Amino acid sequence: MMSFHGLPKAFLDWGDPYHCQCHKTARLLADALELPPERWTLTFQSRLGKAEWLQPYTDKTLEAWGRDGPK
């Protein structure tokens, strides 16, 4: 799991490049570590308030892994 600090989704909608930069960083790191796509995932942590934040959420992903096991 590569977990990045979250931001409100509205930032992405307004054109902020952070979301894309996180995905690129994760992909480049996975490439450098020779991890196939099925061996890693990207998540976002830190949510505050009622607004939707960047997803998938780290805590929800960990809950799912604890319940179902990582794929």
C-alpha positions in Angstrom: 0.0 0.0 0.0 1.2 3.4 -0.9 -0.7 5.9 1.1 -0.7 9.6 0.4 -2.1 12.6 2.3 -5.6 13.2 1.2 -7.2 16.4 -0.1 -10.8 17.4 -0.7 -11.9 16.0 -4.1 -12.9 19.6 -5.1 -9.2 20.4 -5.4 -9.0 17.7 -8.2 -12.1 19.1 -9.8 -10.5 22.6 -9.8 -7.5 21.3 -11.7 -5.0 20.7 -8.8 -2.4 18.2 -10.1 -1.8 16.5 -6.7 -4.0 13.5 -7.4 -2.2 12.8 -10.7 1.2 13.4 -9.1 0.4 10.8 -6.4 -0.6 8.2 -9.0 2.6 8.9 -11.1 4.8 8.7 -8.0 3.2 5.4 -6.9 3.5 3.9 -10.5 7.2 5.0 -10.7 8.0 3.5 -7.3 6.2 0.3 -8.2 8.2 0.1 -11.4 11.5 0.7 -9.6 10.6 -2.0 -7.1 9.5 -4.3 -10.0 6.0 -4.7 -8.4 3.3 -5.9 -10.8 0.0 -3.9 -10.6 -1.7 -6.7 -8.6 0.9 -6.4 -5.8 0.3 -2.8 -4.8 -2.4 -0.2 -4.3 -2.6 3.5 -3.8 -4.7 5.1 -1.1 -5.4 8.5 0.5 -5.5 9.2 4.2 -6.7 12.2 6.3 -10.3 13.3 5.9 -12.0 16.1 7.7 -15.5 17.4 7.6 -18.3 16.2 5.3 -16.8 16.9 1.9 -15.7 14.0 -0.3 -12.0 13.5 -0.3 -9.7 11.8 -2.7 -10.3 8.0 -2.8 -9.7 5.2 -2.1 -9.5 5.9 1.6 -6.6 4.3 3.5 -8.8 3.3 6.5 -11.5 1.8 4.4 -9.0 -0.2 2.4 -7.4 -1.5 5.6 -10.8 -2.5 7.0 -11.6 -4.4 3.8 -8.2 -6.1 3.9 -8.8 -7.1 7.5 -12.2 -8.5 6.6 -11.6 -10.0 3.2 -7.8 -10.3 3.0 -5.7 -8.3 0.4 -6.1 -9.4 -3.2 
